[in-house]
Amino acid sequence: MAETRMESRSRSLSDFTVELDVYSGPYEWLLALIMRDEVEIFEVPLRELVALYLGNRDPERRDTLERDTDFAGSAAALVLLKSRTLSPAAEPEGEDGEEEALTPEQLAERLSRYLKIKRGAESLRERLKENAGFHPSGHVLRARPGRLHINHERLVGTARRTFSRLTEPPVQHLGPITVTLQDLADLIRSSLTRGPVSYEDLTLGMDRLNSAVAFAAALSLASEGRLTLSQPEPLGPLTFVPVEAGQPVS
């Protein structure tokens, strides 16, 4: 079924769906199923198909003429295909007679070719529309000699430094951790006995690493339901609010 799915962009009949006893869905999918012999042509009521199109027809649309032309062309091919399928093959009248009657397979091939050409033309029209503001240039840029000079010694040195083992990054600027997560959790709990406390006041005088550990301790207490974090505005002051006994954690 995936190969019968067709791109519906900019098709005149892409929004025309049919409701029949043997099929329900987009009209163009019905044509594809007929081409693959998954729907028998003699099971398709052509009169009902035309009635559905006329009931769906909107004369106020800008592409009404294009829709009528496309439907008439495909419907005529279906009529010929059905007539050739239901009637016995006509005997050729010789070289001086009329054109030899087409077989159902030949009519199906014509209808399939019609769908391919129609969709190819619509795809080409869409591509031309997308590139309407671009025009080819007849000017050819002349090649200019390069000015890059490579120092092989510097190149080898750079490669050696790149692929050699990297040294450990310096961490002296972070400073040592002087307190543990449990120590800072105890400090926060004791501070909350006097009421809400701001994160800035709590970490005043701490280095960056200990401040981060203090924030981790606050998150741990918040997950246990000991406090709530209050920050009325993004990137604004952060306040630790104690949770009273029996008070739900927000």
C-alpha positions in Angstrom: 0.0 0.0 0.0 2.9 2.3 0.6 3.8 2.5 -3.0 0.3 3.6 -3.9 0.4 6.6 -1.6 0.7 9.6 -3.8 1.9 13.1 -3.0 -1.3 15.3 -2.8 0.4 18.7 -2.9 -1.0 21.0 -5.5 -3.3 18.3 -7.2 -6.6 19.5 -8.4 -8.4 16.3 -7.2 -6.4 15.7 -4.1 -9.3 16.6 -1.8 -11.9 14.6 -3.8 -12.9 11.5 -1.8 -15.4 8.9 -2.7 -17.7 6.6 -0.7 -18.5 3.4 -2.6 -19.5 -0.1 -1.5 -16.1 -1.5 -2.7 -13.9 1.5 -1.7 -13.9 4.5 0.5 -11.1 7.1 0.4 -9.3 9.5 -2.0 -10.2 9.3 -5.7 -6.7 9.0 -6.9 -6.0 6.1 -4.6 -9.0 4.3 -6.2 -7.3 4.8 -9.7 -4.1 3.4 -8.3 -5.8 0.3 -6.9 -7.6 -0.3 -10.2 -4.2 -0.2 -11.9 -2.8 -2.8 -9.6 -5.8 -5.0 -10.0 -6.7 -4.8 -6.3 -10.1 -3.4 -7.2 -12.0 -4.8 -10.2 -13.1 -2.2 -12.6 -16.5 -3.8 -13.1 -17.2 -3.5 -9.4 -16.9 0.3 -9.6 -20.2 2.0 -10.3 -19.2 4.8 -12.7 -22.5 6.5 -12.6 -22.4 6.8 -8.9 -18.8 8.0 -9.2 -19.8 10.8 -11.5 -22.7 11.7 -9.2 -20.3 12.0 -6.3 -18.0 14.3 -8.2 -20.9 16.5 -9.3 -22.1 16.7 -5.7 -18.6 17.7 -4.6 -18.1 20.2 -7.4 -17.8 23.9 -6.4 -18.1 26.3 -9.4 -16.7 29.1 -7.3 -13.3 27.5 -7.0 -10.4 29.0 -9.0 -9.3 25.6 -10.2 -12.8 24.3 -11.2 -11.9 24.0 -14.9 -8.7 22.1 -14.1 -10.6 19.7 -11.8 -13.3 19.1 -14.4 -10.7 18.4 -17.0 -8.8 16.0 -14.9 -11.9 14.2 -13.7 -13.3 13.9 -17.3 -10.0 12.5 -18.6 -9.7 9.9 -15.9 -13.4 9.0 -15.9 -13.3 8.6 -19.7 -10.4 6.2 -19.4 -12.3 4.2 -16.7 -15.3 4.0 -19.0 -13.2 2.6 -21.9 -11.4 0.2 -19.5 -14.7 -1.1 -18.2 -16.3 -1.4 -21.6 -13.3 -3.4 -22.9 -13.4 -5.6 -19.8 -17.1 -6.4 -20.0 -17.3 -6.8 -23.7 -15.6 -9.5 -25.8 -12.5 -8.5 -27.7 -13.3 -7.1 -31.1 -11.8 -8.9 -34.1 -9.4 -6.7 -36.2 -10.8 -5.8 -39.6 -7.5 -6.0 -41.5 -5.1 -3.4 -42.6 -7.8 -1.3 -44.3 -10.1 -1.4 -41.3 -10.3 0.9 -38.3 -7.7 1.1 -35.5 -7.4 -2.2 -33.6 -9.4 -2.2 -30.4 -7.3 -1.7 -27.2 -7.2 -4.5 -24.6 -7.9 -3.8 -20.9 -4.2 -4.0 -20.2 -3.4 -1.4 -22.8 -6.1 0.9 -21.5 -4.8 0.4 -17.9 -1.3 1.3 -19.2 -2.7 4.5 -20.8 -4.4 5.5 -17.6 -1.3 4.8 -15.5 0.8 6.9 -18.0 -1.8 9.7 -17.7 -1.4 9.7 -13.9 2.4 9.7 -14.0 2.5 12.6 -16.6 -0.1 14.6 -14.6 1.8 14.3 -11.3 5.1 14.9 -12.9 3.8 18.1 -14.5 2.4 19.3 -11.2 5.6 18.5 -9.4 7.6 20.4 -12.1 5.2 23.4 -11.8 5.6 23.5 -8.0 9.4 23.4 -8.4 9.3 26.3 -11.0 7.1 28.3 -8.6 9.5 27.8 -5.7 12.5 28.9 -7.8 10.7 31.8 -9.5 13.0 34.4 -8.0 16.2 32.7 -9.0 17.8 33.0 -12.5 20.9 31.2 -13.9 24.0 33.3 -14.4 26.2 33.0 -17.5 29.3 34.3 -15.7 31.9 31.8 -14.7 34.3 32.6 -11.8 37.9 32.2 -12.7 40.0 30.0 -10.4 42.4 31.9 -8.3 45.7 30.5 -7.1 45.8 29.5 -3.5 47.8 31.4 -0.9 47.9 28.8 1.8 51.4 27.7 2.9 51.8 24.7 5.1 54.6 24.4 7.6 55.1 20.6 7.9 56.8 20.9 11.3 54.0 22.8 12.8 51.5 20.4 11.3 53.2 17.4 12.8 53.5 19.1 16.2 49.8 20.0 16.1 48.8 16.4 15.2 51.0 15.0 18.0 49.4 17.3 20.6 45.9 16.5 19.3 46.2 12.7 19.4 48.4 12.4 22.5 47.0 11.8 25.9 45.4 14.9 27.4 46.5 16.2 30.7 44.1 16.5 33.6 42.4 19.9 33.7 43.4 22.1 36.6 40.9 22.2 39.5 42.8 24.3 42.0 40.6 27.3 41.4 37.6 25.3 42.7 39.0 25.1 46.2 38.6 22.2 48.7 35.2 21.0 50.0 35.3 22.0 53.6 31.9 20.7 54.6 29.8 17.6 53.6 26.3 17.4 52.2 25.0 16.3 55.6 26.7 19.3 57.3 25.0 21.8 55.0 21.6 20.0 55.3 21.9 20.4 59.1 22.8 24.1 58.6 19.7 24.6 56.5 17.5 22.9 59.0 18.8 25.0 61.9 18.4 28.2 59.8 14.8 27.3 59.0 13.8 27.2 62.7 13.8 31.0 62.6 11.6 31.0 59.4 12.3 31.3 55.7 15.9 31.9 54.7 17.2 33.1 51.3 19.8 31.1 49.4 22.0 34.2 49.1 22.1 34.8 52.8 22.8 31.1 53.6 25.7 30.8 51.2 27.2 34.2 52.1 31.0 33.8 52.4 31.0 30.3 50.8 33.1 29.6 47.7 31.4 28.4 44.5 31.9 24.7 45.2 30.4 24.8 48.7 27.5 27.0 47.4 26.7 24.3 44.9 26.8 21.6 47.6 24.4 23.8 49.7 22.0 23.9 46.8 22.2 20.1 46.4 21.4 19.8 50.1 18.4 22.0 49.8 17.1 19.9 46.9 17.5 16.8 49.0 15.5 18.3 51.9 12.9 19.5 49.5 12.5 15.9 48.1 12.0 14.7 51.7 9.3 17.3 52.3 11.3 19.3 54.8 11.2 22.6 52.9 9.9 24.2 49.7 11.8 26.3 47.2 10.2 29.7 46.4 11.3 31.7 43.4 8.6 34.2 42.2 10.3 35.1 39.0 12.9 33.3 36.8 16.5 33.9 37.9 15.1 35.9 40.8 16.0 35.5 44.5 15.6 31.9 45.8 14.1 31.4 49.3 13.9 28.2 51.4 10.6 28.0 53.2 10.1 25.5 56.1 7.3 23.0 55.9 5.2 22.9 59.0 3.9 19.5 60.4 0.9 18.4 58.4 1.3 21.0 55.7 1.3 19.5 52.2 4.4 20.1 50.0 3.6 22.1 46.9 
